[in-house]
Amino acid sequence: MDNQLLMRAREAVLEWAAQWGEREPRDILMVGTTHEAATRWIHGPEVGSRADRVCFATVHGVFRRSGRSGEWAALFLDPATFRVMTYTVRLRDAVPSRSLEQLGTVHQL
């Protein structure tokens, strides 16, 4: 992925984090993969999803919105528009322990 695309992805993650009350998110990582592979990375092999390509980003911070909160989030971004399509927010003890490298080349944003 070229630097321009990585910057667009970073901007999308920062905007999403700000909407959740986090102005200084940290440890932003992104990998290009499929929606299904990322879903299985989060939920385990028994959960399936669609096969379309996504930019999958993970981020740490303090996220609070509409009665939900957590310290970690995973975002599924459309690779053409960088719009956040879906996401999950979790407490620290519910963060997957698997390496993102299982999904492909990891980029630090």
WOTARA-V306770 format. One record per run of one state. SS is the DSSP state (H for helix, E for strand, - for the rest). FROM is the first residue (numbers start at 1). LEN is the number of residues. If there is no record, write none. Layout:
BEGIN
SS/FROM/LEN  SS/FROM/LEN
END
This chain:
BEGIN
-/1/2  H/3/17  -/20/6  E/26/9  H/35/9  -/44/9  E/53/13  -/66/2  E/68/10  -/78/6  E/84/7  -/91/1  H/92/3  -/95/5  H/100/3  -/103/3  E/106/3  -/109/1
END
